């Protein structure tokens, strides 16, 4: 939620609403662009390929290089690696 804006959760909203579906696509494209930017900043993690999802390649990079400033310590598959100090 954002202060000043009402919102409601709509499970599978992109299947029920064209505007939700469009917003979902825009959000994914924007997130992918952000991850491509971080690939240029932190190429050792290869974000350009996996976009930050917990792929085997990403997990290997985390084991080798540990976490970076953009990694969410609360993300369950990453948290289970117990790499974060």
PDB file with SEQRES, HELIX, SHEET and CRYST1 records, atoms N, CA, C and O in Angstrom:
SEQRES   1 A   85  UNK UNK UNK UNK UNK UNK UNK UNK UNK UNK UNK UNK UNK          
SEQRES   2 A   85  UNK UNK UNK UNK UNK UNK UNK UNK UNK UNK UNK UNK UNK          
SEQRES   3 A   85  UNK UNK UNK UNK UNK UNK UNK UNK UNK UNK UNK UNK UNK          
SEQRES   4 A   85  UNK UNK UNK UNK UNK UNK UNK UNK UNK UNK UNK UNK UNK          
SEQRES   5 A   85  UNK UNK UNK UNK UNK UNK UNK UNK UNK UNK UNK UNK UNK          
SEQRES   6 A   85  UNK UNK UNK UNK UNK UNK UNK UNK UNK UNK UNK UNK UNK          
SEQRES   7 A   85  UNK UNK UNK UNK UNK UNK UNK                                  
HELIX    1 AA1 UNK A   13  UNK A   16  1                                   4    
HELIX    2 AA2 UNK A   18  UNK A   41  1                                  24    
HELIX    3 AA3 UNK A   43  UNK A   45  5                                   3    
HELIX    4 AA4 UNK A   47  UNK A   50  1                                   4    
HELIX    5 AA5 UNK A   56  UNK A   65  1                                  10    
HELIX    6 AA6 UNK A   76  UNK A   79  1                                   4    
CRYST1    1.000    1.000    1.000  90.00  90.00  90.00 P 1           1          
ATOM      1  N   UNK A   1       0.827  -1.207   0.000  1.00  0.00           N  
ATOM      2  CA  UNK A   1       0.000   0.000   0.000  1.00  0.00           C  
ATOM      3  C   UNK A   1       0.863   1.259   0.000  1.00  0.00           C  
ATOM      4  O   UNK A   1       1.942   1.295   0.592  1.00  0.00           O  
ATOM      5  N   UNK A   2       0.374   2.259  -0.660  1.00  0.00           N  
ATOM      6  CA  UNK A   2       1.049   3.550  -0.718  1.00  0.00           C  
ATOM      7  C   UNK A   2       0.172   4.553   0.005  1.00  0.00           C  
ATOM      8  O   UNK A   2      -1.030   4.632  -0.249  1.00  0.00           O  
ATOM      9  N   UNK A   3       0.774   5.325   0.913  1.00  0.00           N  
ATOM     10  CA  UNK A   3      -0.002   6.314   1.654  1.00  0.00           C  
ATOM     11  C   UNK A   3      -0.776   7.212   0.708  1.00  0.00           C  
ATOM     12  O   UNK A   3      -0.233   7.722  -0.273  1.00  0.00           O  
ATOM     13  N   UNK A   4      -2.048   7.398   1.014  1.00  0.00           N  
ATOM     14  CA  UNK A   4      -2.890   8.270   0.209  1.00  0.00           C  
ATOM     15  C   UNK A   4      -3.610   7.568  -0.925  1.00  0.00           C  
ATOM     16  O   UNK A   4      -4.438   8.176  -1.602  1.00  0.00           O  
ATOM     17  N   UNK A   5      -3.306   6.289  -1.145  1.00  0.00           N  
ATOM     18  CA  UNK A   5      -3.950   5.537  -2.225  1.00  0.00           C  
ATOM     19  C   UNK A   5      -4.629   4.297  -1.652  1.00  0.00           C  
ATOM     20  O   UNK A   5      -4.036   3.550  -0.874  1.00  0.00           O  
ATOM     21  N   UNK A   6      -5.863   4.097  -2.044  1.00  0.00           N  
ATOM     22  CA  UNK A   6      -6.568   2.874  -1.652  1.00  0.00           C  
ATOM     23  C   UNK A   6      -6.168   1.765  -2.610  1.00  0.00           C  
ATOM     24  O   UNK A   6      -5.985   1.998  -3.805  1.00  0.00           O  
ATOM     25  N   UNK A   7      -6.038   0.588  -2.090  1.00  0.00           N  
ATOM     26  CA  UNK A   7      -5.772  -0.545  -2.966  1.00  0.00           C  
ATOM     27  C   UNK A   7      -6.384  -1.800  -2.359  1.00  0.00           C  
ATOM     28  O   UNK A   7      -6.568  -1.900  -1.146  1.00  0.00           O  
ATOM     29  N   UNK A   8      -6.687  -2.733  -3.211  1.00  0.00           N  
ATOM     30  CA  UNK A   8      -7.187  -4.024  -2.766  1.00  0.00           C  
ATOM     31  C   UNK A   8      -6.434  -5.110  -3.524  1.00  0.00           C  
ATOM     32  O   UNK A   8      -6.039  -4.928  -4.676  1.00  0.00           O  
ATOM     33  N   UNK A   9      -6.248  -6.231  -2.861  1.00  0.00           N  
ATOM     34  CA  UNK A   9      -5.595  -7.368  -3.515  1.00  0.00           C  
ATOM     35  C   UNK A   9      -6.636  -8.122  -4.329  1.00  0.00           C  
ATOM     36  O   UNK A   9      -7.720  -8.432  -3.834  1.00  0.00           O  
ATOM     37  N   UNK A  10      -6.305  -8.410  -5.560  1.00  0.00           N  
ATOM     38  CA  UNK A  10      -7.195  -9.181  -6.432  1.00  0.00           C  
ATOM     39  C   UNK A  10      -6.405 -10.397  -6.914  1.00  0.00           C  
ATOM     40  O   UNK A  10      -5.632 -10.302  -7.867  1.00  0.00           O  
ATOM     41  N   UNK A  11      -6.603 -11.547  -6.248  1.00  0.00           N  
ATOM     42  CA  UNK A  11      -5.891 -12.746  -6.700  1.00  0.00           C  
ATOM     43  C   UNK A  11      -6.178 -13.025  -8.177  1.00  0.00           C  
ATOM     44  O   UNK A  11      -7.323 -12.969  -8.624  1.00  0.00           O  
ATOM     45  N   UNK A  12      -5.114 -13.325  -8.919  1.00  0.00           N  
ATOM     46  CA  UNK A  12      -5.212 -13.572 -10.365  1.00  0.00           C  
ATOM     47  C   UNK A  12      -5.871 -12.389 -11.085  1.00  0.00           C  
ATOM     48  O   UNK A  12      -6.612 -12.559 -12.053  1.00  0.00           O  
ATOM     49  N   UNK A  13      -5.578 -11.196 -10.583  1.00  0.00           N  
ATOM     50  CA  UNK A  13      -6.178  -9.986 -11.139  1.00  0.00           C  
ATOM     51  C   UNK A  13      -5.904  -9.795 -12.612  1.00  0.00           C  
ATOM     52  O   UNK A  13      -6.740  -9.249 -13.332  1.00  0.00           O  
ATOM     53  N   UNK A  14      -4.732 -10.242 -13.078  1.00  0.00           N  
ATOM     54  CA  UNK A  14      -4.417 -10.078 -14.500  1.00  0.00           C  
ATOM     55  C   UNK A  14      -5.300 -10.950 -15.387  1.00  0.00           C  
ATOM     56  O   UNK A  14      -5.398 -10.707 -16.589  1.00  0.00           O  
ATOM     57  N   UNK A  15      -5.944 -11.964 -14.804  1.00  0.00           N  
ATOM     58  CA  UNK A  15      -6.891 -12.787 -15.567  1.00  0.00           C  
ATOM     59  C   UNK A  15      -8.301 -12.195 -15.546  1.00  0.00           C  
ATOM     60  O   UNK A  15      -9.143 -12.550 -16.371  1.00  0.00           O  
ATOM     61  N   UNK A  16      -8.549 -11.291 -14.600  1.00  0.00           N  
ATOM     62  CA  UNK A  16      -9.894 -10.749 -14.404  1.00  0.00           C  
ATOM     63  C   UNK A  16     -10.057  -9.324 -14.908  1.00  0.00           C  
ATOM     64  O   UNK A  16     -11.179  -8.857 -15.104  1.00  0.00           O  
ATOM     65  N   UNK A  17      -8.946  -8.633 -15.116  1.00  0.00           N  
ATOM     66  CA  UNK A  17      -9.013  -7.208 -15.440  1.00  0.00           C  
ATOM     67  C   UNK A  17      -7.942  -6.857 -16.466  1.00  0.00           C  
ATOM     68  O   UNK A  17      -6.764  -7.159 -16.275  1.00  0.00           O  
ATOM     69  N   UNK A  18      -8.359  -6.221 -17.548  1.00  0.00           N  
ATOM     70  CA  UNK A  18      -7.408  -5.806 -18.576  1.00  0.00           C  
ATOM     71  C   UNK A  18      -6.406  -4.805 -18.013  1.00  0.00           C  
ATOM     72  O   UNK A  18      -5.219  -4.873 -18.333  1.00  0.00           O  
ATOM     73  N   UNK A  19      -6.870  -3.877 -17.180  1.00  0.00           N  
ATOM     74  CA  UNK A  19      -5.941  -2.886 -16.629  1.00  0.00           C  
ATOM     75  C   UNK A  19      -4.921  -3.549 -15.704  1.00  0.00           C  
ATOM     76  O   UNK A  19      -3.757  -3.149 -15.687  1.00  0.00           O  
ATOM     77  N   UNK A  20      -5.339  -4.554 -14.936  1.00  0.00           N  
ATOM     78  CA  UNK A  20      -4.390  -5.302 -14.097  1.00  0.00           C  
ATOM     79  C   UNK A  20      -3.380  -6.045 -14.969  1.00  0.00           C  
ATOM     80  O   UNK A  20      -2.186  -6.063 -14.668  1.00  0.00           O  
ATOM     81  N   UNK A  21      -3.860  -6.651 -16.041  1.00  0.00           N  
ATOM     82  CA  UNK A  21      -2.971  -7.379 -16.948  1.00  0.00           C  
ATOM     83  C   UNK A  21      -1.940  -6.434 -17.557  1.00  0.00           C  
ATOM     84  O   UNK A  21      -0.758  -6.768 -17.637  1.00  0.00           O  
ATOM     85  N   UNK A  22      -2.384  -5.270 -17.981  1.00  0.00           N  
ATOM     86  CA  UNK A  22      -1.465  -4.286 -18.572  1.00  0.00           C  
ATOM     87  C   UNK A  22      -0.448  -3.811 -17.545  1.00  0.00           C  
ATOM     88  O   UNK A  22       0.741  -3.703 -17.846  1.00  0.00           O  
ATOM     89  N   UNK A  23      -0.914  -3.526 -16.331  1.00  0.00           N  
ATOM     90  CA  UNK A  23      -0.015  -3.072 -15.273  1.00  0.00           C  
ATOM     91  C   UNK A  23       1.016  -4.146 -14.946  1.00  0.00           C  
ATOM     92  O   UNK A  23       2.174  -3.833 -14.669  1.00  0.00           O  
ATOM     93  N   UNK A  24       0.606  -5.397 -14.976  1.00  0.00           N  
ATOM     94  CA  UNK A  24       1.511  -6.509 -14.708  1.00  0.00           C  
ATOM     95  C   UNK A  24       2.626  -6.576 -15.751  1.00  0.00           C  
ATOM     96  O   UNK A  24       3.788  -6.797 -15.410  1.00  0.00           O  
ATOM     97  N   UNK A  25       2.272  -6.388 -17.007  1.00  0.00           N  
ATOM     98  CA  UNK A  25       3.267  -6.403 -18.088  1.00  0.00           C  
ATOM     99  C   UNK A  25       4.230  -5.231 -17.933  1.00  0.00           C  
ATOM    100  O   UNK A  25       5.443  -5.400 -18.052  1.00  0.00           O  
ATOM    101  N   UNK A  26       3.690  -4.046 -17.668  1.00  0.00           N  
ATOM    102  CA  UNK A  26       4.531  -2.858 -17.493  1.00  0.00           C  
ATOM    103  C   UNK A  26       5.491  -3.070 -16.324  1.00  0.00           C  
ATOM    104  O   UNK A  26       6.676  -2.752 -16.433  1.00  0.00           O  
ATOM    105  N   UNK A  27       4.994  -3.602 -15.211  1.00  0.00           N  
ATOM    106  CA  UNK A  27       5.832  -3.833 -14.037  1.00  0.00           C  
ATOM    107  C   UNK A  27       6.948  -4.826 -14.344  1.00  0.00           C  
ATOM    108  O   UNK A  27       8.084  -4.624 -13.916  1.00  0.00           O  
ATOM    109  N   UNK A  28       6.646  -5.886 -15.071  1.00  0.00           N  
ATOM    110  CA  UNK A  28       7.661  -6.883 -15.401  1.00  0.00           C  
ATOM    111  C   UNK A  28       8.726  -6.308 -16.325  1.00  0.00           C  
ATOM    112  O   UNK A  28       9.916  -6.554 -16.131  1.00  0.00           O  
ATOM    113  N   UNK A  29       8.308  -5.552 -17.318  1.00  0.00           N  
ATOM    114  CA  UNK A  29       9.272  -4.937 -18.237  1.00  0.00           C  
ATOM    115  C   UNK A  29      10.173  -3.965 -17.479  1.00  0.00           C  
ATOM    116  O   UNK A  29      11.386  -3.950 -17.685  1.00  0.00           O  
ATOM    117  N   UNK A  30       9.580  -3.155 -16.602  1.00  0.00           N  
ATOM    118  CA  UNK A  30      10.365  -2.207 -15.813  1.00  0.00           C  
ATOM    119  C   UNK A  30      11.344  -2.948 -14.900  1.00  0.00           C  
ATOM    120  O   UNK A  30      12.511  -2.567 -14.802  1.00  0.00           O  
ATOM    121  N   UNK A  31      10.877  -3.993 -14.240  1.00  0.00           N  
ATOM    122  CA  UNK A  31      11.756  -4.770 -13.362  1.00  0.00           C  
ATOM    123  C   UNK A  31      12.907  -5.382 -14.164  1.00  0.00           C  
ATOM    124  O   UNK A  31      14.052  -5.356 -13.712  1.00  0.00           O  
ATOM    125  N   UNK A  32      12.623  -5.921 -15.326  1.00  0.00           N  
ATOM    126  CA  UNK A  32      13.681  -6.487 -16.166  1.00  0.00           C  
ATOM    127  C   UNK A  32      14.709  -5.427 -16.546  1.00  0.00           C  
ATOM    128  O   UNK A  32      15.908  -5.706 -16.566  1.00  0.00           O  
ATOM    129  N   UNK A  33      14.251  -4.214 -16.848  1.00  0.00           N  
ATOM    130  CA  UNK A  33      15.171  -3.125 -17.186  1.00  0.00           C  
ATOM    131  C   UNK A  33      16.034  -2.748 -15.985  1.00  0.00           C  
ATOM    132  O   UNK A  33      17.225  -2.472 -16.129  1.00  0.00           O  
ATOM    133  N   UNK A  34      15.427  -2.740 -14.809  1.00  0.00           N  
ATOM    134  CA  UNK A  34      16.189  -2.446 -13.589  1.00  0.00           C  
ATOM    135  C   UNK A  34      17.267  -3.509 -13.380  1.00  0.00           C  
ATOM    136  O   UNK A  34      18.406  -3.188 -13.040  1.00  0.00           O  
ATOM    137  N   UNK A  35      16.903  -4.774 -13.584  1.00  0.00           N  
ATOM    138  CA  UNK A  35      17.876  -5.851 -13.397  1.00  0.00           C  
ATOM    139  C   UNK A  35      18.981  -5.794 -14.453  1.00  0.00           C  
ATOM    140  O   UNK A  35      20.121  -6.156 -14.162  1.00  0.00           O  
ATOM    141  N   UNK A  36      18.672  -5.353 -15.657  1.00  0.00           N  
ATOM    142  CA  UNK A  36      19.709  -5.174 -16.682  1.00  0.00           C  
ATOM    143  C   UNK A  36      20.672  -4.065 -16.274  1.00  0.00           C  
ATOM    144  O   UNK A  36      21.872  -4.154 -16.533  1.00  0.00           O  
ATOM    145  N   UNK A  37      20.148  -3.020 -15.637  1.00  0.00           N  
ATOM    146  CA  UNK A  37      21.012  -1.958 -15.103  1.00  0.00           C  
ATOM    147  C   UNK A  37      21.949  -2.543 -14.043  1.00  0.00           C  
ATOM    148  O   UNK A  37      23.156  -2.305 -14.072  1.00  0.00           O  
ATOM    149  N   UNK A  38      21.381  -3.309 -13.108  1.00  0.00           N  
ATOM    150  CA  UNK A  38      22.212  -3.892 -12.056  1.00  0.00           C  
ATOM    151  C   UNK A  38      23.211  -4.899 -12.616  1.00  0.00           C  
ATOM    152  O   UNK A  38      24.259  -5.124 -12.010  1.00  0.00           O  
ATOM    153  N   UNK A  39      22.911  -5.502 -13.747  1.00  0.00           N  
ATOM    154  CA  UNK A  39      23.885  -6.387 -14.395  1.00  0.00           C  
ATOM    155  C   UNK A  39      25.138  -5.591 -14.780  1.00  0.00           C  
ATOM    156  O   UNK A  39      26.256  -6.091 -14.663  1.00  0.00           O  
ATOM    157  N   UNK A  40      24.942  -4.357 -15.237  1.00  0.00           N  
ATOM    158  CA  UNK A  40      26.094  -3.520 -15.600  1.00  0.00           C  
ATOM    159  C   UNK A  40      26.881  -3.099 -14.357  1.00  0.00           C  
ATOM    160  O   UNK A  40      28.099  -2.933 -14.421  1.00  0.00           O  
ATOM    161  N   UNK A  41      26.192  -2.926 -13.233  1.00  0.00           N  
ATOM    162  CA  UNK A  41      26.845  -2.526 -11.984  1.00  0.00           C  
ATOM    163  C   UNK A  41      27.523  -3.725 -11.312  1.00  0.00           C  
ATOM    164  O   UNK A  41      28.614  -3.600 -10.758  1.00  0.00           O  
ATOM    165  N   UNK A  42      26.864  -4.884 -11.369  1.00  0.00           N  
ATOM    166  CA  UNK A  42      27.337  -6.097 -10.692  1.00  0.00           C  
ATOM    167  C   UNK A  42      27.358  -7.277 -11.679  1.00  0.00           C  
ATOM    168  O   UNK A  42      26.580  -8.217 -11.512  1.00  0.00           O  
ATOM    169  N   UNK A  43      28.221  -7.251 -12.692  1.00  0.00           N  
ATOM    170  CA  UNK A  43      28.174  -8.275 -13.743  1.00  0.00           C  
ATOM    171  C   UNK A  43      28.434  -9.696 -13.247  1.00  0.00           C  
ATOM    172  O   UNK A  43      28.013 -10.661 -13.885  1.00  0.00           O  
ATOM    173  N   UNK A  44      29.120  -9.831 -12.121  1.00  0.00           N  
ATOM    174  CA  UNK A  44      29.432 -11.173 -11.622  1.00  0.00           C  
ATOM    175  C   UNK A  44      28.183 -11.990 -11.264  1.00  0.00           C  
ATOM    176  O   UNK A  44      28.248 -13.218 -11.210  1.00  0.00           O  
ATOM    177  N   UNK A  45      27.058 -11.330 -11.021  1.00  0.00           N  
ATOM    178  CA  UNK A  45      25.821 -12.049 -10.687  1.00  0.00           C  
ATOM    179  C   UNK A  45      25.009 -12.427 -11.930  1.00  0.00           C  
ATOM    180  O   UNK A  45      24.087 -13.238 -11.843  1.00  0.00           O  
ATOM    181  N   UNK A  46      25.344 -11.851 -13.071  1.00  0.00           N  
ATOM    182  CA  UNK A  46      24.673 -12.138 -14.347  1.00  0.00           C  
ATOM    183  C   UNK A  46      23.158 -11.906 -14.299  1.00  0.00           C  
ATOM    184  O   UNK A  46      22.382 -12.715 -14.807  1.00  0.00           O  
ATOM    185  N   UNK A  47      22.752 -10.800 -13.688  1.00  0.00           N  
ATOM    186  CA  UNK A  47      21.329 -10.455 -13.591  1.00  0.00           C  
ATOM    187  C   UNK A  47      20.668 -10.350 -14.956  1.00  0.00           C  
ATOM    188  O   UNK A  47      19.464 -10.572 -15.082  1.00  0.00           O  
ATOM    189  N   UNK A  48      21.451 -10.013 -15.984  1.00  0.00           N  
ATOM    190  CA  UNK A  48      20.892  -9.886 -17.331  1.00  0.00           C  
ATOM    191  C   UNK A  48      20.233 -11.190 -17.782  1.00  0.00           C  
ATOM    192  O   UNK A  48      19.253 -11.175 -18.527  1.00  0.00           O  
ATOM    193  N   UNK A  49      20.777 -12.310 -17.326  1.00  0.00           N  
ATOM    194  CA  UNK A  49      20.247 -13.612 -17.738  1.00  0.00           C  
ATOM    195  C   UNK A  49      19.054 -14.051 -16.888  1.00  0.00           C  
ATOM    196  O   UNK A  49      18.013 -14.418 -17.433  1.00  0.00           O  
ATOM    197  N   UNK A  50      19.191 -14.017 -15.566  1.00  0.00           N  
ATOM    198  CA  UNK A  50      18.139 -14.581 -14.700  1.00  0.00           C  
ATOM    199  C   UNK A  50      17.261 -13.535 -14.025  1.00  0.00           C  
ATOM    200  O   UNK A  50      16.310 -13.887 -13.327  1.00  0.00           O  
ATOM    201  N   UNK A  51      17.564 -12.264 -14.219  1.00  0.00           N  
ATOM    202  CA  UNK A  51      16.751 -11.150 -13.707  1.00  0.00           C  
ATOM    203  C   UNK A  51      16.543 -11.187 -12.194  1.00  0.00           C  
ATOM    204  O   UNK A  51      15.581 -10.613 -11.683  1.00  0.00           O  
ATOM    205  N   UNK A  52      17.440 -11.859 -11.482  1.00  0.00           N  
ATOM    206  CA  UNK A  52      17.350 -11.879 -10.028  1.00  0.00           C  
ATOM    207  C   UNK A  52      16.541 -13.018  -9.445  1.00  0.00           C  
ATOM    208  O   UNK A  52      16.440 -13.149  -8.225  1.00  0.00           O  
ATOM    209  N   UNK A  53      15.965 -13.843 -10.303  1.00  0.00           N  
ATOM    210  CA  UNK A  53      15.215 -14.993  -9.788  1.00  0.00           C  
ATOM    211  C   UNK A  53      16.200 -16.043  -9.267  1.00  0.00           C  
ATOM    212  O   UNK A  53      17.361 -16.068  -9.673  1.00  0.00           O  
ATOM    213  N   UNK A  54      15.736 -16.892  -8.382  1.00  0.00           N  
ATOM    214  CA  UNK A  54      16.603 -17.853  -7.698  1.00  0.00           C  
ATOM    215  C   UNK A  54      16.923 -19.064  -8.577  1.00  0.00           C  
ATOM    216  O   UNK A  54      16.559 -20.194  -8.253  1.00  0.00           O  
ATOM    217  N   UNK A  55      17.600 -18.812  -9.677  1.00  0.00           N  
ATOM    218  CA  UNK A  55      18.029 -19.900 -10.559  1.00  0.00           C  
ATOM    219  C   UNK A  55      19.288 -20.548  -9.978  1.00  0.00           C  
ATOM    220  O   UNK A  55      19.910 -20.003  -9.066  1.00  0.00           O  
ATOM    221  N   UNK A  56      19.653 -21.699 -10.508  1.00  0.00           N  
ATOM    222  CA  UNK A  56      20.885 -22.355 -10.052  1.00  0.00           C  
ATOM    223  C   UNK A  56      22.093 -21.453 -10.265  1.00  0.00           C  
ATOM    224  O   UNK A  56      22.989 -21.388  -9.424  1.00  0.00           O  
ATOM    225  N   UNK A  57      22.107 -20.762 -11.392  1.00  0.00           N  
ATOM    226  CA  UNK A  57      23.228 -19.856 -11.685  1.00  0.00           C  
ATOM    227  C   UNK A  57      23.312 -18.736 -10.654  1.00  0.00           C  
ATOM    228  O   UNK A  57      24.401 -18.383 -10.201  1.00  0.00           O  
ATOM    229  N   UNK A  58      22.166 -18.182 -10.286  1.00  0.00           N  
ATOM    230  CA  UNK A  58      22.136 -17.102  -9.301  1.00  0.00           C  
ATOM    231  C   UNK A  58      22.589 -17.614  -7.933  1.00  0.00           C  
ATOM    232  O   UNK A  58      23.358 -16.944  -7.244  1.00  0.00           O  
ATOM    233  N   UNK A  59      22.123 -18.781  -7.546  1.00  0.00           N  
ATOM    234  CA  UNK A  59      22.521 -19.366  -6.266  1.00  0.00           C  
ATOM    235  C   UNK A  59      24.034 -19.604  -6.236  1.00  0.00           C  
ATOM    236  O   UNK A  59      24.682 -19.349  -5.222  1.00  0.00           O  
ATOM    237  N   UNK A  60      24.595 -20.092  -7.344  1.00  0.00           N  
ATOM    238  CA  UNK A  60      26.051 -20.300  -7.422  1.00  0.00           C  
ATOM    239  C   UNK A  60      26.796 -18.981  -7.233  1.00  0.00           C  
ATOM    240  O   UNK A  60      27.794 -18.919  -6.515  1.00  0.00           O  
ATOM    241  N   UNK A  61      26.301 -17.927  -7.885  1.00  0.00           N  
ATOM    242  CA  UNK A  61      26.940 -16.612  -7.748  1.00  0.00           C  
ATOM    243  C   UNK A  61      26.854 -16.120  -6.310  1.00  0.00           C  
ATOM    244  O   UNK A  61      27.811 -15.540  -5.796  1.00  0.00           O  
ATOM    245  N   UNK A  62      25.723 -16.346  -5.658  1.00  0.00           N  
ATOM    246  CA  UNK A  62      25.593 -15.934  -4.260  1.00  0.00           C  
ATOM    247  C   UNK A  62      26.560 -16.699  -3.365  1.00  0.00           C  
ATOM    248  O   UNK A  62      27.144 -16.128  -2.444  1.00  0.00           O  
ATOM    249  N   UNK A  63      26.727 -17.973  -3.631  1.00  0.00           N  
ATOM    250  CA  UNK A  63      27.688 -18.758  -2.835  1.00  0.00           C  
ATOM    251  C   UNK A  63      29.114 -18.238  -3.042  1.00  0.00           C  
ATOM    252  O   UNK A  63      29.916 -18.194  -2.110  1.00  0.00           O  
ATOM    253  N   UNK A  64      29.404 -17.851  -4.270  1.00  0.00           N  
ATOM    254  CA  UNK A  64      30.766 -17.402  -4.582  1.00  0.00           C  
ATOM    255  C   UNK A  64      31.032 -15.967  -4.122  1.00  0.00           C  
ATOM    256  O   UNK A  64      32.072 -15.688  -3.525  1.00  0.00           O  
ATOM    257  N   UNK A  65      30.078 -15.046  -4.404  1.00  0.00           N  
ATOM    258  CA  UNK A  65      30.318 -13.622  -4.156  1.00  0.00           C  
ATOM    259  C   UNK A  65      29.582 -13.071  -2.940  1.00  0.00           C  
ATOM    260  O   UNK A  65      29.771 -11.909  -2.581  1.00  0.00           O  
ATOM    261  N   UNK A  66      28.744 -13.890  -2.302  1.00  0.00           N  
ATOM    262  CA  UNK A  66      27.905 -13.460  -1.175  1.00  0.00           C  
ATOM    263  C   UNK A  66      26.863 -12.452  -1.667  1.00  0.00           C  
ATOM    264  O   UNK A  66      26.688 -12.263  -2.871  1.00  0.00           O  
ATOM    265  N   UNK A  67      26.190 -11.822  -0.738  1.00  0.00           N  
ATOM    266  CA  UNK A  67      25.121 -10.898  -1.126  1.00  0.00           C  
ATOM    267  C   UNK A  67      25.681  -9.549  -1.567  1.00  0.00           C  
ATOM    268  O   UNK A  67      26.782  -9.156  -1.180  1.00  0.00           O  
ATOM    269  N   UNK A  68      24.899  -8.855  -2.384  1.00  0.00           N  
ATOM    270  CA  UNK A  68      25.242  -7.487  -2.771  1.00  0.00           C  
ATOM    271  C   UNK A  68      24.234  -6.553  -2.100  1.00  0.00           C  
ATOM    272  O   UNK A  68      23.330  -6.996  -1.392  1.00  0.00           O  
ATOM    273  N   UNK A  69      24.405  -5.284  -2.333  1.00  0.00           N  
ATOM    274  CA  UNK A  69      23.508  -4.305  -1.716  1.00  0.00           C  
ATOM    275  C   UNK A  69      22.080  -4.388  -2.235  1.00  0.00           C  
ATOM    276  O   UNK A  69      21.182  -3.818  -1.615  1.00  0.00           O  
ATOM    277  N   UNK A  70      21.831  -5.074  -3.349  1.00  0.00           N  
ATOM    278  CA  UNK A  70      20.458  -5.148  -3.864  1.00  0.00           C  
ATOM    279  C   UNK A  70      19.743  -6.435  -3.475  1.00  0.00           C  
ATOM    280  O   UNK A  70      18.546  -6.565  -3.730  1.00  0.00           O  
ATOM    281  N   UNK A  71      20.429  -7.373  -2.875  1.00  0.00           N  
ATOM    282  CA  UNK A  71      19.783  -8.639  -2.518  1.00  0.00           C  
ATOM    283  C   UNK A  71      18.882  -8.474  -1.299  1.00  0.00           C  
ATOM    284  O   UNK A  71      19.262  -7.859  -0.303  1.00  0.00           O  
ATOM    285  N   UNK A  72      17.676  -9.039  -1.403  1.00  0.00           N  
ATOM    286  CA  UNK A  72      16.740  -9.035  -0.276  1.00  0.00           C  
ATOM    287  C   UNK A  72      17.080 -10.209   0.629  1.00  0.00           C  
ATOM    288  O   UNK A  72      16.989 -11.368   0.224  1.00  0.00           O  
ATOM    289  N   UNK A  73      17.465  -9.902   1.832  1.00  0.00           N  
ATOM    290  CA  UNK A  73      17.837 -10.945   2.783  1.00  0.00           C  
ATOM    291  C   UNK A  73      16.639 -11.780   3.213  1.00  0.00           C  
ATOM    292  O   UNK A  73      16.811 -12.877   3.746  1.00  0.00           O  
ATOM    293  N   UNK A  74      15.427 -11.279   2.990  1.00  0.00           N  
ATOM    294  CA  UNK A  74      14.215 -11.981   3.421  1.00  0.00           C  
ATOM    295  C   UNK A  74      13.687 -12.968   2.376  1.00  0.00           C  
ATOM    296  O   UNK A  74      12.759 -13.720   2.673  1.00  0.00           O  
ATOM    297  N   UNK A  75      14.245 -12.989   1.171  1.00  0.00           N  
ATOM    298  CA  UNK A  75      13.753 -13.885   0.121  1.00  0.00           C  
ATOM    299  C   UNK A  75      14.078 -15.322   0.512  1.00  0.00           C  
ATOM    300  O   UNK A  75      15.247 -15.677   0.664  1.00  0.00           O  
ATOM    301  N   UNK A  76      13.064 -16.137   0.673  1.00  0.00           N  
ATOM    302  CA  UNK A  76      13.195 -17.467   1.269  1.00  0.00           C  
ATOM    303  C   UNK A  76      14.312 -18.333   0.675  1.00  0.00           C  
ATOM    304  O   UNK A  76      15.152 -18.810   1.438  1.00  0.00           O  
ATOM    305  N   UNK A  77      14.369 -18.564  -0.650  1.00  0.00           N  
ATOM    306  CA  UNK A  77      15.448 -19.429  -1.164  1.00  0.00           C  
ATOM    307  C   UNK A  77      16.836 -18.870  -0.879  1.00  0.00           C  
ATOM    308  O   UNK A  77      17.782 -19.628  -0.662  1.00  0.00           O  
ATOM    309  N   UNK A  78      16.959 -17.560  -0.878  1.00  0.00           N  
ATOM    310  CA  UNK A  78      18.258 -16.938  -0.617  1.00  0.00           C  
ATOM    311  C   UNK A  78      18.565 -16.995   0.878  1.00  0.00           C  
ATOM    312  O   UNK A  78      19.693 -17.281   1.279  1.00  0.00           O  
ATOM    313  N   UNK A  79      17.557 -16.721   1.692  1.00  0.00           N  
ATOM    314  CA  UNK A  79      17.727 -16.747   3.145  1.00  0.00           C  
ATOM    315  C   UNK A  79      18.209 -18.119   3.612  1.00  0.00           C  
ATOM    316  O   UNK A  79      19.005 -18.218   4.546  1.00  0.00           O  
ATOM    317  N   UNK A  80      17.727 -19.170   2.963  1.00  0.00           N  
ATOM    318  CA  UNK A  80      18.092 -20.533   3.349  1.00  0.00           C  
ATOM    319  C   UNK A  80      19.568 -20.841   3.113  1.00  0.00           C  
ATOM    320  O   UNK A  80      20.113 -21.776   3.700  1.00  0.00           O  
ATOM    321  N   UNK A  81      20.209 -20.059   2.259  1.00  0.00           N  
ATOM    322  CA  UNK A  81      21.641 -20.274   2.026  1.00  0.00           C  
ATOM    323  C   UNK A  81      22.475 -19.846   3.227  1.00  0.00           C  
ATOM    324  O   UNK A  81      23.620 -20.271   3.377  1.00  0.00           O  
ATOM    325  N   UNK A  82      21.899 -19.004   4.083  1.00  0.00           N  
ATOM    326  CA  UNK A  82      22.564 -18.510   5.294  1.00  0.00           C  
ATOM    327  C   UNK A  82      23.888 -17.827   4.962  1.00  0.00           C  
ATOM    328  O   UNK A  82      24.894 -18.023   5.644  1.00  0.00           O  
ATOM    329  N   UNK A  83      23.865 -17.023   3.901  1.00  0.00           N  
ATOM    330  CA  UNK A  83      25.070 -16.302   3.489  1.00  0.00           C  
ATOM    331  C   UNK A  83      25.150 -14.924   4.110  1.00  0.00           C  
ATOM    332  O   UNK A  83      26.228 -14.340   4.212  1.00  0.00           O  
ATOM    333  N   UNK A  84      24.008 -14.408   4.524  1.00  0.00           N  
ATOM    334  CA  UNK A  84      23.946 -13.021   4.955  1.00  0.00           C  
ATOM    335  C   UNK A  84      24.411 -12.868   6.387  1.00  0.00           C  
ATOM    336  O   UNK A  84      24.101 -13.682   7.257  1.00  0.00           O  
ATOM    337  N   UNK A  85      25.162 -11.807   6.606  1.00  0.00           N  
ATOM    338  CA  UNK A  85      25.662 -11.561   7.959  1.00  0.00           C  
ATOM    339  C   UNK A  85      24.721 -10.678   8.735  1.00  0.00           C  
ATOM    340  O   UNK A  85      24.985 -10.367   9.897  1.00  0.00           O  
TER     341      UNK A  85                                                      
END                                                                             
